[in-house]
Structures are given as structure tokens and as C-alpha cells.
Amino acid sequence: MARCGTSQRRRRKLDTQADERRDTRPGRETWIEAGFLELADGGIDRVKVEVLARRINVTKGGFYWHFRDRADLLTSMLTRWSEGRTTAIARQTEAAGGDARARLRGLIRLYVENANPRGMAIEMAVRDWARRDQRAASAVAMVDTARLERVCGLFRDLGLNEEVASARAFLFYSFIFGQALLLPPGGEEARRRLTDACTGLLVD
């Protein structure tokens, strides 16, 4: 009887130790976040199981608790990125408040004045990935469609017809992402004057 009780205690101890090991294993989101860090640093070719395991400082065996293979991870990354961006544009266009013109100005300020180098690096890396991969291209197309539709709606609210509103929305996003890549002479003060002037041309 005592031997049976000892055996049960031993099993419970082993189960507890296994639970503790599972608790310290990096979760699914940790692997996805590591994937985005590598993507931003070196492009899609850097997003490999061995590389991510080194970044997280674990063995690669833990990866397969959460993903079937690398392709499963990449699909999860694209899903998270596209859903996150479409949710963000809905929130951003609503958070600015005021009329359509105020919301457009607020959106420009958000992208121009609150620079997010890591977010921009991921954005550019996903777009580069999309040039070679249809799944990534589909994710980018979905995000671009959501962004353009939201901003086009604001331009329609200003009284522009559908064709002009669509063209203005396209210029709007071309400006938002393009300005981050340019280094105009004159430093930050010159950049501020240029972005203010561009905002006026786009919105007013």
C-alpha cells in the first residue's frame, strides 16, 4: 500500500515538473514576434526556425509545439499583420474625431509626427516579400484595399466624386509612406514645412 502511494506521489511530481517545463516554453506569440523581428532586420529569408530559436534562446524543438512547419508560421505572421493593419486603419480614421478634413489631417500627423521605425521596417519587408510570394501579395492587397477604402470615404465626405476621391486617397497613401523614405535638405524644420504644405494640397 505504501509502495502504491509512493508511486502516485512520484507520478504527481513528474506531472508537475512537466507542467513547469511547458510553462517556461515560449508561446506561439513569442515565435511570431521573433519572426517579425527577423523579417524587419533581414527580410523573409531570415525567418527560419533555427534563426528564431537562437533569437529566443531556446532549442528549435519547441517551435513544433505551436506550428506544423515554417510555412505555418509564415501564414500566421501574414494573418496577424493583415488583421492588425486593417484594424489599425479603422481605429485611426475614427480616433481623430471631427469632420472628414480633421480626420485626414489627424491621420497624416499620426504617420508623420509619430514615426515608428520598426513598424515601417516590417511594412517594407512584407511588401518586399509580396513581390515573390502570392500569399504575402494577397495580404498586402487586402491591407491596401482597406486603407484606400477608408480614406476614399473621407474624401467623398468632402464632396469629391468617386473617381477624384479614389485618386486623392491613392496620393494620400503614396505621400504617407513615401515621405518616410526621403531626407529633404534642411533637416527636420524643412521636413515639417514640406509636410504641412503637402497636407494642405492633399486635404484642402
C-alpha positions as CSV (number, residue, x, y, z in Angstrom):
1,M,0.0,0.0,0.0
2,A,2.8,2.4,0.9
3,R,4.5,1.4,-2.3
4,C,1.4,2.4,-4.3
5,G,1.2,5.8,-2.5
6,T,4.9,6.4,-3.2
7,S,4.3,5.6,-6.9
8,Q,1.4,8.0,-7.1
9,R,3.4,10.8,-5.5
10,R,6.2,10.2,-7.9
11,R,3.8,10.4,-10.9
12,R,2.4,13.7,-9.5
13,K,5.9,15.1,-9.1
14,L,6.8,14.1,-12.7
15,D,3.5,15.7,-13.9
16,T,4.2,18.9,-12.0
17,Q,7.7,19.1,-13.5
18,A,6.3,18.6,-17.0
19,D,3.8,21.4,-16.4
20,E,6.6,23.7,-15.2
21,R,8.6,22.9,-18.3
22,R,5.6,23.6,-20.5
23,D,5.0,26.9,-18.7
24,T,8.5,28.1,-19.5
25,R,8.3,27.1,-23.1
26,P,8.0,30.2,-25.4
27,G,4.4,30.7,-26.5
28,R,3.1,30.9,-30.1
29,E,3.1,34.7,-30.0
30,T,6.8,34.8,-28.9
31,W,7.7,32.9,-32.1
32,I,5.6,35.1,-34.3
33,E,7.1,38.2,-32.7
34,A,10.6,36.8,-33.3
35,G,9.6,36.2,-36.9
36,F,8.7,39.9,-37.3
37,L,11.9,41.0,-35.8
38,E,14.0,38.9,-38.2
39,L,11.8,39.9,-41.1
40,A,12.4,43.6,-40.3
41,D,16.2,43.0,-39.8
42,G,16.9,40.9,-42.8
43,G,13.9,40.1,-44.9
44,I,11.9,36.9,-45.3
45,D,15.0,34.7,-45.9
46,R,16.0,35.4,-42.3
47,V,12.7,33.9,-40.9
48,K,13.9,30.4,-40.3
49,V,13.3,28.1,-37.4
50,E,16.9,27.8,-36.4
51,V,17.4,31.6,-36.5
52,L,14.3,32.3,-34.4
53,A,15.3,29.7,-31.9
54,R,18.7,31.4,-31.5
55,R,17.0,34.8,-31.1
56,I,14.6,33.4,-28.4
57,N,17.5,31.4,-26.9
58,V,15.8,28.0,-27.0
59,T,16.1,24.8,-29.0
60,K,14.1,24.6,-32.2
61,G,12.1,21.6,-30.9
62,G,9.7,24.0,-29.1
63,F,8.7,25.5,-32.4
64,Y,6.8,22.4,-33.3
65,W,4.6,22.6,-30.3
66,H,2.9,25.6,-32.0
67,F,3.5,25.3,-35.7
68,R,3.4,22.4,-38.2
69,D,6.3,23.9,-40.1
70,R,7.9,27.1,-41.4
71,A,5.0,27.7,-43.8
72,D,2.5,27.5,-41.0
73,L,4.5,30.2,-39.1
74,L,4.6,32.4,-42.2
75,T,0.8,32.1,-42.7
76,S,0.3,33.1,-39.1
77,M,2.5,36.1,-39.5
78,L,0.7,37.3,-42.6
79,T,-2.7,36.8,-40.8
80,R,-1.6,38.8,-37.8
81,W,0.0,41.6,-39.9
82,S,-3.0,42.0,-42.2
83,E,-5.6,41.8,-39.5
84,G,-3.6,44.2,-37.3
85,R,-3.2,46.8,-40.1
86,T,-6.9,46.7,-41.2
87,T,-7.9,47.1,-37.5
88,A,-5.5,49.9,-37.1
89,I,-6.7,51.9,-40.1
90,A,-10.3,51.6,-38.9
91,R,-9.3,52.8,-35.4
92,Q,-7.0,55.6,-36.7
93,T,-9.6,57.1,-39.0
94,E,-12.2,57.1,-36.2
95,A,-9.9,58.2,-33.4
96,A,-9.0,61.6,-35.0
97,G,-12.5,63.0,-34.4
98,G,-14.1,66.0,-36.1
99,D,-15.1,66.2,-39.7
100,A,-13.6,64.4,-42.6
101,R,-10.9,67.1,-43.1
102,A,-9.9,66.9,-39.5
103,R,-9.6,63.1,-39.6
104,L,-7.4,63.2,-42.7
105,R,-5.1,65.8,-41.1
106,G,-5.0,63.7,-37.9
107,L,-4.1,60.6,-39.9
108,I,-1.2,62.4,-41.6
109,R,0.0,63.7,-38.3
110,L,-0.1,60.2,-36.9
111,Y,2.2,58.9,-39.6
112,V,4.5,61.9,-40.0
113,E,4.9,63.1,-36.4
114,N,4.8,59.8,-34.6
115,A,7.5,57.9,-36.5
116,N,7.5,54.1,-36.0
117,P,10.8,52.9,-37.5
118,R,10.2,49.2,-36.5
119,G,6.6,49.3,-37.9
120,M,7.9,50.9,-41.1
121,A,10.7,48.3,-41.4
122,I,8.1,45.5,-41.1
123,E,5.8,47.2,-43.6
124,M,8.6,47.5,-46.2
125,A,9.8,43.9,-45.5
126,V,6.3,42.5,-46.0
127,R,6.0,44.4,-49.3
128,D,9.3,43.1,-50.5
129,W,8.1,39.6,-49.5
130,A,4.9,40.2,-51.5
131,R,7.0,40.6,-54.7
132,R,8.0,37.0,-54.5
133,D,5.1,35.2,-52.7
134,Q,1.4,35.2,-53.7
135,R,0.2,34.7,-50.1
136,A,2.1,37.8,-49.0
137,A,0.8,39.7,-52.1
138,S,-2.8,38.8,-51.2
139,A,-2.2,40.0,-47.6
140,V,-0.8,43.3,-48.8
141,A,-3.6,43.8,-51.3
142,M,-6.2,43.3,-48.6
143,V,-4.5,45.9,-46.3
144,D,-4.1,48.4,-49.2
145,T,-7.8,47.9,-50.1
146,A,-8.9,48.6,-46.5
147,R,-6.7,51.6,-46.2
148,L,-7.7,53.1,-49.5
149,E,-11.4,52.5,-49.0
150,R,-11.3,54.2,-45.6
151,V,-9.5,57.3,-46.8
152,C,-11.5,57.4,-50.0
153,G,-14.7,57.5,-47.9
154,L,-13.3,60.6,-46.1
155,F,-12.6,62.3,-49.3
156,R,-16.1,61.5,-50.5
157,D,-17.4,63.2,-47.3
158,L,-15.6,66.3,-48.5
159,G,-17.8,66.3,-51.6
160,L,-15.5,64.7,-54.1
161,N,-16.9,62.3,-56.6
162,E,-15.8,58.6,-56.6
163,E,-13.1,58.9,-59.2
164,V,-11.5,62.0,-57.7
165,A,-11.8,60.7,-54.1
166,S,-10.1,57.4,-55.2
167,A,-7.3,59.3,-56.8
168,R,-6.9,61.5,-53.8
169,A,-6.8,58.5,-51.5
170,F,-4.1,56.9,-53.6
171,L,-2.0,60.1,-53.5
172,F,-2.6,60.4,-49.8
173,Y,-1.1,57.0,-49.0
174,S,1.7,57.4,-51.6
175,F,2.6,60.6,-49.6
176,I,2.3,59.0,-46.2
177,F,4.7,56.1,-47.0
178,G,6.9,57.9,-49.4
179,Q,7.7,60.8,-47.1
180,A,9.3,58.4,-44.6
181,L,11.8,57.3,-47.2
182,L,13.1,60.8,-48.1
183,L,15.6,63.0,-46.4
184,P,15.0,66.5,-47.7
185,P,17.8,69.1,-47.3
186,G,17.3,71.5,-44.4
187,G,16.7,68.9,-41.6
188,E,13.5,68.5,-39.6
189,E,12.3,72.0,-39.9
190,A,12.4,71.8,-43.7
191,R,10.6,68.4,-43.5
192,R,7.9,70.0,-41.3
193,R,7.3,72.8,-43.7
194,L,7.1,70.4,-46.6
195,T,4.7,68.0,-44.9
196,D,2.5,70.9,-43.8
197,A,2.4,72.2,-47.4
198,C,1.7,68.7,-48.8
199,T,-1.1,68.2,-46.2
200,G,-2.7,71.4,-47.4
201,L,-2.5,70.3,-51.0
202,L,-4.0,66.9,-50.3
203,V,-6.7,67.8,-47.8
204,D,-7.7,71.4,-48.5
